[in-house]
Amino acid sequence: MDLTIPDAARSELAAAFFQAAVTFGLALLCAWLYRRYGKPYFGWWAIAWGLYVLRLGAIISFVLSGERYWLYWHQVTTGWTALALLWAALVFSQQLRWRPAYYAVVLFPPLWSYAAIYRLDNFLLAAGPAVVFLSVATLWTAWVFFRYHRQVRSTAALLLATTFGLWAVHHLDYPLLRARGVWNPWGYYLDIAFTLAMGAGILLLVIEDLQGGVRVLSALSSEMQRRERDRDVLDALLERLLALPAVRGTAMYLADGDEGRFIRGTGACASWTGSAPHGAAGTAIRRAIQQGAPDVVQNWNPVPGDGRRGHAYVAALPVLRESAVLGALVIVGDARDPFAALDRPFLLALGRQVGAALENADLYRRLEGRTAELERLAKRMVLQHEEERRRLSRELHDETAQLFSAVKLQLGMARESASADLVPTLDRAVGLINEGIRSIRNVTNSLRPSLLEDLGLVPALRALVQDFGERSGLETTFTAASRLPALSGDAELAVFRSVQESLANVARHADASAVSVALGVEAGDVALRVRDDGRGLPSGREVEEFETQGHMGLAGMRERIAALGGIVTVGSLPARGTEIVVRVPPEPA
């Protein structure tokens, strides 16, 4: 056997072996992706590139041996490679199912190759139909990826569409270049470039799917941590999932025995709210809940007989809370399986994330309800407290003070008829009665300030600050804005009590020499600022901690103001001292 290889054949063999090595690596990559993610289109890509390696093996064998049957199998595997790539693209973008009629297309390469190799002597006539078939199949593959790009705006799909389109044009020059002897080696190098570009496109598809899944998972995580609750968290979660490729609608199904229902829907599933699943959607949901794994059904029409409203798929993702399946997240779309390269652990994590988000939303709603109940309770307690103060003030004024006055009158009458040695004793008793009356008057003013009811907030505060300065010996100042928004009676009383409590804290804890009280307007609210030059708050301790150490006056002040929709802040001043700021919204017009 003569193994002498012409120089031209040597260069072709080198290029063919190099292309076979590159293509075999791409086939191994697709086989690994199939094993990793279990998606059928990865398996078909692996088969397609495996056929392409066999094609190169056949042409290498033909160059070495010159046997025509190797040329025959080269033509057959070339056609089958193009069909396998087209089928992989259709399975990827549309989940197309195999039909017996497709065998007719599969039989074309072996039948025509037999006629071209063994029956026709004209090269162009023999190669022309095969090249056209190859170009049409490759161009069709390019169109499949381009249409998918238009649906989901995929950069990887656009790269694959461009590569297959150029490759289809390149197939057409094969008869001319091969007939003129200029195919070698540039034709092989162009095929290698196209092969590498398609490998890059396949990897980019995987990366895009993974990035899309990570974006959705991150969005769900951010939704769980949102502080703003201006909209329902379930609506936000469903809208986030619309970011997956070609997703047209999402719905949340909650299982309740055998009578589960869709509790919310968005997009194409907006009308499902309150309904029970049916057809393929019900099948996918039941399988997802029973198996605890995602399930996808292709070509589903929610309205039987209406071809305009069909979807390429309906997918159900189980929603988990700990180990229990609460329901399913249903997704419908127009392009393909929405989970793509997302594997089972990721999807289960996504289901748990959705379940955790729903649980957090439920806990937040319950917390909001509990907080509202506590606020109502605090407001009612404040009102009851003030009512009790009012009752005690009336009793002291109307009963105890009047009793003291009657006793004083009786002592005065007794003094007039008493002997000289009893007059000093009676005078001391009258003095004690006067002191008791003054004490009762002070207590009644503290319980229910008459100045606030008689003169209004600003004069009452001015009198309160001035009286505090006289009794404590501290330097006091009071300032008020010329015009203040109107406050309700409860709000005025709360501000007055806040000044009372603040001044009492200054006297008991501040060790200050001066205190100032200012009443003004800040951002539309009535703002009260009480400042002292004392020792300030204990270093390194939060106000909440300070309040729990027995200083409950601040906590009571906070509850009283919070019941009116206001806020209280306490902090140390930069130089020395403490500032208490109370802000209360004005009374609505």
VOGU-3710 file (C-alpha; in Angstrom, 3 decimals, decimal comma):
1> mdltipdaar> 0,000/0,000/0,000  1,444/3,336/-1,062  1,393/5,769/1,912  3,015/8,612/-0,012  0,927/11,741/0,622  1,099/14,682/-1,786  2,121/18,045/-0,366  -1,329/19,531/-1,068  -2,936/16,635/0,800  -0,541/17,102/3,722
11> selaaaffqa> -1,648/20,693/4,239  -5,301/19,646/4,010  -4,791/16,859/6,514  -3,148/19,250/8,979  -6,055/21,664/8,695  -8,601/18,836/8,939  -6,959/17,325/12,038  -6,826/20,759/13,667  -10,516/21,384/12,942  -11,395/17,889/14,206
21> avtfglallc> -9,605/18,594/17,498  -11,431/21,933/17,935  -14,800/20,394/17,056  -14,231/17,403/19,342  -13,544/19,824/22,206  -16,800/21,632/21,464  -18,678/18,313/21,414  -17,198/17,426/24,824  -18,218/20,853/26,162  -21,827/20,396/25,016
31> awlyrrygkp> -21,873/16,855/26,448  -20,686/18,231/29,805  -23,355/20,950/29,705  -25,979/18,288/29,012  -24,786/16,225/31,959  -24,603/19,331/34,173  -27,991/20,870/33,363  -29,924/17,996/31,773  -31,371/20,165/28,986  -32,053/18,225/25,758
41> yfgwwaiawg> -30,692/20,908/23,436  -27,230/20,551/24,977  -27,408/16,860/24,140  -28,390/17,614/20,537  -25,538/20,093/20,208  -23,172/17,424/21,479  -24,552/14,972/18,872  -24,285/17,595/16,103  -20,647/18,345/16,831  -19,943/14,644/17,211
51> lyvlrlgaii> -21,338/14,116/13,700  -19,144/16,963/12,509  -16,098/15,163/13,938  -17,166/12,003/12,031  -17,492/14,139/8,897  -13,905/15,316/9,303  -12,806/11,748/9,981  -14,451/10,672/6,736  -12,741/13,375/4,675  -9,407/12,553/6,298
61> sfvlsgeryw> -9,910/8,884/5,435  -10,831/9,824/1,872  -7,723/11,960/1,464  -5,559/9,114/2,780  -7,225/6,237/0,916  -9,071/7,752/-2,027  -11,971/5,334/-1,462  -15,262/6,777/-2,639  -17,337/5,355/0,211  -15,447/7,692/2,587
71> lywhqvttgw> -16,519/10,568/0,369  -20,081/9,221/0,562  -20,071/9,200/4,358  -18,485/12,629/4,364  -21,482/13,971/2,437  -23,987/12,119/4,622  -22,531/13,285/7,945  -22,285/16,832/6,605  -26,037/16,901/5,929  -26,857/15,224/9,220
81> talallwaal> -24,684/17,736/11,086  -26,630/20,640/9,586  -29,943/18,971/10,489  -28,766/18,208/14,040  -27,730/21,831/14,552  -31,099/22,999/13,206  -32,949/20,555/15,445  -30,946/21,644/18,510  -31,848/25,291/17,788  -35,561/24,413/17,422
91> vfsqqlrwrp> -35,531/22,392/20,652  -33,745/25,269/22,400  -36,094/28,022/21,274  -39,417/26,208/20,861  -39,142/22,803/22,628  -40,108/21,179/19,344  -41,109/17,517/19,566  -40,070/14,849/17,076  -42,592/13,748/14,448  -42,377/10,779/12,082
101> ayyavvlfpp> -42,610/13,105/9,069  -39,165/14,469/9,900  -37,590/11,183/8,809  -38,102/12,252/5,200  -35,685/15,155/5,717  -33,207/12,916/7,534  -33,168/10,507/4,577  -32,273/13,191/2,047  -28,495/13,316/2,798  -27,839/9,546/2,365
111> lwsyaaiyrl> -30,063/9,258/-0,718  -28,702/12,279/-2,539  -25,125/11,498/-1,521  -25,473/8,076/-3,115  -26,725/9,627/-6,333  -24,056/12,324/-6,304  -21,118/10,013/-5,565  -22,031/6,922/-7,564  -24,385/8,121/-10,311  -23,310/11,618/-11,353
121> dnfllaagpa> -20,032/12,503/-12,989  -20,491/16,290/-13,101  -19,020/17,839/-9,900  -21,190/20,948/-9,884  -24,351/18,966/-10,562  -23,486/16,484/-7,840  -22,424/19,052/-5,214  -24,942/21,796/-6,023  -28,148/20,347/-4,461  -26,233/19,124/-1,403
131> vvflsvatlw> -24,696/22,559/-0,895  -28,065/24,258/-1,309  -29,621/21,836/1,211  -26,768/22,505/3,615  -27,048/26,280/3,204  -30,830/26,269/3,612  -30,627/24,190/6,816  -27,876/26,438/8,211  -29,729/29,624/7,216  -32,871/28,254/8,856
141> tawvffryhr> -30,848/27,714/12,039  -29,676/31,334/11,818  -33,295/32,489/11,484  -34,350/30,454/14,546  -31,717/32,156/16,678  -32,487/35,587/15,221  -36,187/35,192/16,018  -35,267/34,148/19,530  -33,077/37,249/19,800  -36,043/39,420/18,778
151> qvrstaalll> -38,159/37,813/21,491  -35,729/38,088/24,400  -32,987/40,473/23,194  -30,267/37,882/23,680  -26,748/38,913/22,686  -25,684/35,257/22,541  -28,558/34,383/20,202  -27,615/37,307/17,946  -24,019/36,052/17,825  -25,211/32,563/16,886
161> attfglwavh> -27,624/33,920/14,277  -24,850/35,968/12,686  -22,417/33,036/12,747  -24,871/30,570/11,201  -25,892/33,155/8,596  -22,300/33,702/7,495  -21,662/29,964/7,567  -24,675/29,402/5,297  -23,197/31,858/2,784  -19,810/30,196/3,149
171> hldypllrar> -21,342/26,805/2,232  -22,322/28,205/-1,162  -18,742/28,879/-2,179  -17,695/25,264/-1,571  -18,290/23,980/-5,149  -16,466/26,930/-6,674  -13,469/26,904/-4,341  -13,149/23,095/-4,253  -13,438/22,873/-8,040  -10,689/25,476/-8,460
181> gvwnpwgyyl> -8,472/23,810/-5,852  -8,352/26,834/-3,542  -10,498/25,404/-0,732  -7,441/24,106/1,094  -6,585/25,329/3,708  -8,631/28,545/3,909  -11,952/26,768/3,830  -10,950/24,760/6,885  -9,757/27,861/8,714  -13,039/29,625/8,066
191> diaftlamga> -14,932/26,581/9,371  -12,735/26,596/12,476  -13,520/30,274/13,048  -17,241/29,584/12,690  -16,985/26,609/15,050  -15,232/28,669/17,713  -17,802/31,461/17,319  -20,646/28,974/17,808  -18,949/27,537/20,873  -18,665/31,066/22,283
201> gilllviedl> -22,350/31,657/21,507  -23,411/28,493/23,339  -21,374/29,474/26,402  -22,846/32,976/26,284  -26,338/31,476/26,249  -25,521/29,606/29,460  -24,001/32,718/31,018  -27,033/34,823/30,057  -29,379/32,291/31,621  -27,353/32,125/34,805
211> qggvrvlsal> -27,092/35,912/34,996  -30,828/36,230/34,454  -31,489/33,747/37,223  -29,092/35,515/39,579  -30,735/38,857/38,780  -34,145/37,440/39,594  -32,874/35,855/42,807  -31,160/39,101/43,808  -34,321/41,039/43,016  -36,329/38,692/45,199
221> ssemqrrerd> -33,791/39,122/47,988  -34,026/42,898/47,716  -37,813/42,601/47,703  -37,599/40,685/50,979  -35,453/43,426/52,515  -37,455/46,399/51,243  -38,388/48,846/53,953  -40,967/50,610/51,829  -44,285/48,848/51,775  -46,075/51,076/49,323
231> rdvldaller> -47,252/48,051/47,351  -47,990/44,397/48,008  -44,837/42,275/48,150  -46,466/39,440/46,187  -47,205/41,792/43,290  -43,599/42,934/43,366  -42,298/39,353/43,360  -44,452/38,359/40,396  -43,381/41,436/38,452  -39,718/40,661/39,159
241> llalpavrgt> -40,090/37,254/37,499  -41,190/38,924/34,269  -37,484/39,707/33,808  -36,804/36,073/32,847  -36,385/35,539/29,065  -39,662/35,804/27,110  -41,829/35,443/30,239  -45,299/36,825/29,516  -47,085/36,174/32,780  -46,693/34,842/36,305
251> amyladgdeg> -49,145/33,653/38,932  -48,984/32,377/42,501  -50,868/29,207/43,368  -51,386/28,246/47,011  -52,298/24,665/47,856  -55,174/24,104/50,252  -55,803/20,402/50,137  -57,437/19,576/46,825  -59,013/23,035/46,459  -55,999/25,237/45,771
261> rfirgtgaca> -56,421/28,535/43,935  -54,415/31,203/42,207  -54,168/34,037/44,697  -52,492/36,555/42,410  -51,462/36,926/38,770  -49,716/39,466/36,593  -49,100/39,955/32,890  -50,813/37,273/30,794  -51,920/35,585/34,046  -53,641/38,636/35,538
271> swtgsaphga> -57,097/37,134/34,958  -56,244/33,916/36,809  -56,667/35,439/40,283  -59,200/33,484/42,288  -59,530/30,656/39,753  -58,471/27,019/39,938  -55,830/25,657/37,531  -56,938/23,539/34,597  -55,432/21,614/31,722  -51,668/21,559/31,362
281> agtairraiq> -51,256/24,238/34,042  -53,002/22,031/36,573  -50,898/19,052/35,507  -47,640/20,996/35,875  -48,678/22,352/39,280  -49,663/18,930/40,620  -46,403/17,350/39,456  -44,325/20,223/40,853  -46,031/19,967/44,266  -45,879/16,182/44,415
291> qgapdvvqnw> -42,262/15,890/43,262  -40,957/19,093/44,835  -39,210/19,933/41,560  -39,914/22,286/38,627  -42,147/21,003/35,844  -42,592/22,388/32,317  -45,357/21,694/29,785  -44,909/22,918/26,206  -47,429/24,467/23,818  -50,214/25,142/26,286
301> npvpgdgrrg> -53,330/27,105/25,448  -55,324/28,423/28,426  -58,317/28,927/26,100  -58,815/25,719/24,087  -59,463/26,365/20,413  -58,067/29,910/20,511  -54,695/29,713/18,777  -53,998/33,395/19,375  -53,746/32,977/23,127  -51,440/29,974/23,336
311> hayvaalpvl> -48,063/29,950/25,062  -44,889/28,095/24,190  -44,766/26,686/27,700  -46,250/26,771/31,165  -43,800/26,123/33,996  -44,494/25,436/37,663  -41,866/26,078/40,322  -42,620/24,681/43,803  -42,704/27,287/46,564  -41,164/25,926/49,740
321> resavlgalv> -41,284/26,943/53,370  -38,693/24,878/55,216  -39,445/21,351/53,912  -43,138/21,849/53,129  -44,491/22,776/49,693  -46,875/25,714/50,068  -47,840/26,010/46,433  -46,347/26,777/43,059  -45,109/29,757/41,128  -46,514/29,464/37,603
331> ivgdardpfa> -44,753/31,084/34,635  -45,944/31,230/31,019  -43,896/32,445/28,069  -43,524/32,534/24,315  -39,929/31,465/23,698  -38,767/28,400/25,626  -38,280/26,781/28,988  -37,727/29,787/31,291  -35,356/27,909/33,555  -32,899/27,189/30,713
341> aldrpfllal> -29,485/26,507/32,252  -30,716/26,970/35,810  -30,184/23,684/37,606  -32,306/21,990/40,255  -30,460/23,330/43,361  -30,772/26,877/42,051  -34,479/26,475/41,296  -35,123/24,948/44,708  -33,292/27,915/46,259  -35,479/30,222/44,194
351> grqvgaalen> -38,590/28,438/45,448  -37,400/28,751/49,038  -36,641/32,417/48,443  -40,159/33,031/47,206  -41,573/31,112/50,162  -39,412/33,110/52,568  -40,509/36,354/50,912  -44,157/35,414/51,339  -43,555/34,416/54,949  -41,746/37,689/55,635
361> adlyrrlegr> -44,575/39,614/54,002  -47,075/37,778/56,201  -45,000/38,459/59,304  -44,673/42,114/58,305  -48,438/42,459/57,869  -49,027/40,849/61,231  -46,397/43,100/62,797  -48,030/46,147/61,231  -51,384/45,039/62,630  -49,854/44,463/66,046
371> taelerlakr> -48,113/47,824/65,943  -51,366/49,539/65,009  -53,103/47,807/67,920  -50,356/48,912/70,302  -50,579/52,475/69,008  -54,332/52,478/69,545  -53,817/51,030/73,014  -51,194/53,656/73,849  -53,473/56,421/72,630  -56,363/55,062/74,663
381> mvlqheeerr> -54,134/54,795/77,742  -52,997/58,400/77,284  -56,600/59,533/76,980  -57,571/57,518/80,042  -54,580/58,960/81,885  -55,651/62,485/81,069  -59,226/61,696/81,982  -58,047/60,376/85,347  -55,957/63,511/85,855  -59,024/65,616/85,052
391> rlsrelhdet> -61,149/63,664/87,529  -58,558/63,953/90,285  -58,162/67,668/89,586  -61,900/68,214/89,897  -62,112/66,209/93,097  -59,185/68,067/94,673  -60,551/71,432/93,621  -64,227/70,857/94,301  -63,987/68,675/97,405  -60,630/68,726/99,152
401> aqlfsavklq> -59,890/72,406/98,565  -63,420/73,371/99,560  -63,091/71,250/102,705  -59,848/73,015/103,592  -61,567/76,391/103,036  -64,425/75,385/105,321  -61,962/74,269/108,010  -60,114/77,575/107,646  -63,422/79,463/108,073  -64,297/77,473/111,202
411> lgmaresasa> -60,839/78,109/112,650  -61,295/81,840/111,993  -64,593/81,843/113,828  -63,071/79,853/116,701  -60,170/82,328/116,930  -62,551/85,222/117,522  -64,028/83,576/120,630  -60,913/81,816/121,830  -58,789/82,854/124,791  -55,546/84,704/124,260
421> dlvptldrav> -53,379/81,677/124,936  -55,095/79,670/122,107  -54,787/82,371/119,409  -51,142/81,503/118,436  -52,091/77,859/118,055  -55,083/78,709/115,883  -52,941/81,065/113,783  -50,463/78,240/113,132  -53,346/75,947/112,133  -54,677/78,569/109,698
431> glinegirsi> -51,177/78,901/108,229  -50,991/75,155/107,699  -54,415/75,254/106,065  -53,212/78,001/103,715  -50,130/75,947/102,846  -52,337/72,942/102,158  -54,592/74,989/99,893  -51,566/76,287/97,958  -50,269/72,694/97,645  -53,617/71,470/96,378
441> rnvtnslrps> -53,728/74,365/93,893  -50,247/73,401/92,613  -51,256/69,753/92,272  -54,454/70,630/90,408  -52,502/72,884/88,054  -50,091/70,018/87,372  -52,907/67,549/86,857  -54,940/69,819/84,604  -53,274/73,124/83,687  -55,939/75,803/83,856
451> lledlglvpa> -53,721/78,271/81,973  -53,689/75,942/78,956  -57,473/75,823/78,908  -57,930/79,522/79,666  -55,129/81,239/77,675  -53,801/78,725/75,116  -50,552/76,875/74,489  -47,970/79,660/74,167  -48,976/81,664/77,307  -49,282/78,433/79,278
461> lralvqdfge> -45,781/77,348/78,250  -44,344/80,780/79,008  -45,890/80,679/82,504  -44,702/77,106/83,026  -41,099/77,926/82,092  -41,097/81,086/84,211  -42,517/79,243/87,224  -39,921/76,470/86,769  -37,120/79,043/86,765  -38,412/80,655/89,970
471> rsglettfta> -38,747/77,336/91,777  -35,500/75,724/90,552  -33,254/78,767/90,483  -32,080/77,921/86,931  -31,766/80,505/84,176  -34,720/79,871/81,836  -35,705/81,297/78,469  -38,751/80,725/76,314  -39,195/81,686/72,661  -42,087/81,013/70,302
481> asrlpalsgd> -42,725/81,688/66,639  -45,063/84,564/65,869  -47,427/82,225/64,008  -47,942/78,545/64,700  -50,115/76,004/62,872  -53,302/75,069/64,660  -53,037/72,072/66,969  -55,777/69,883/68,342  -56,537/69,976/72,044  -54,837/66,627/72,536
491> aelavfrsvq> -51,743/67,830/70,667  -51,510/71,032/72,744  -51,812/69,011/75,918  -49,133/66,570/74,679  -46,724/69,438/73,945  -47,421/70,959/77,361  -46,796/67,602/79,074  -43,573/67,192/77,059  -42,281/70,515/78,391  -43,301/69,507/81,908
501> eslanvarha> -41,462/66,176/81,664  -38,406/67,737/80,020  -38,062/70,401/82,704  -38,538/67,787/85,406  -35,730/65,697/83,878  -33,471/68,759/83,783  -34,125/69,411/87,478  -33,567/65,765/88,483  -30,721/64,568/86,242  -29,052/67,297/84,184
511> dasavsvalg> -27,053/69,212/86,825  -27,543/72,245/84,557  -27,404/75,995/85,170  -29,617/77,112/82,258  -32,412/75,684/80,127  -34,125/77,061/77,025  -37,486/76,135/75,496  -38,266/77,051/71,882  -41,504/76,485/70,001  -41,443/76,882/66,228
521> veagdvalrv> -42,287/75,395/62,847  -40,085/72,883/60,998  -41,093/71,274/57,686  -44,735/72,077/58,368  -44,741/70,488/61,844  -44,862/72,222/65,215  -41,409/71,656/66,717  -40,527/71,927/70,388  -36,851/72,086/71,424  -35,758/71,891/75,063
531> rddgrglpsg> -32,012/72,412/75,620  -29,935/72,453/78,787  -26,229/72,926/79,486  -25,977/69,966/81,853  -23,874/66,832/81,697  -25,745/65,240/78,778  -26,601/61,605/78,269  -24,301/58,888/79,637  -21,432/58,305/77,222  -21,803/55,412/74,775
541> reveefetqg> -25,396/54,603/75,675  -28,377/54,759/73,381  -31,493/56,674/74,330  -33,575/53,477/74,337  -31,153/51,927/76,829  -31,229/55,121/78,884  -35,024/54,952/78,987  -35,004/51,355/80,235  -32,819/52,237/83,222  -35,762/53,732/85,092
551> hmglagmrer> -36,180/56,925/83,055  -39,663/56,062/81,862  -40,741/59,686/81,500  -39,072/59,859/78,099  -40,782/56,625/77,051  -44,158/58,003/78,140  -43,471/61,224/76,256  -42,581/59,211/73,156  -45,759/57,149/73,368  -47,900/60,243/73,882
561> iaalggivtv> -46,428/62,033/70,864  -46,416/58,903/68,693  -50,147/58,505/69,299  -50,558/61,877/67,561  -48,338/60,918/64,608  -45,322/62,850/65,899  -41,780/61,922/66,881  -39,455/62,534/69,829  -35,668/62,568/69,530  -33,186/62,889/72,387
571> gslpargtei> -29,473/63,468/72,036  -26,424/65,105/73,574  -25,297/68,475/72,254  -21,817/68,774/70,708  -20,422/70,930/73,506  -22,334/70,139/76,673  -25,907/69,377/77,556  -28,947/67,564/76,170  -31,569/68,459/73,577  -35,075/67,000/73,371
581> vvrvppepa> -36,912/67,632/70,106  -40,644/67,018/69,789  -42,369/67,319/66,422  -46,141/67,161/66,101  -48,120/67,441/62,855  -50,691/70,262/62,805  -54,405/69,689/62,924  -55,832/69,075/59,408  -57,673/72,050/57,990
//
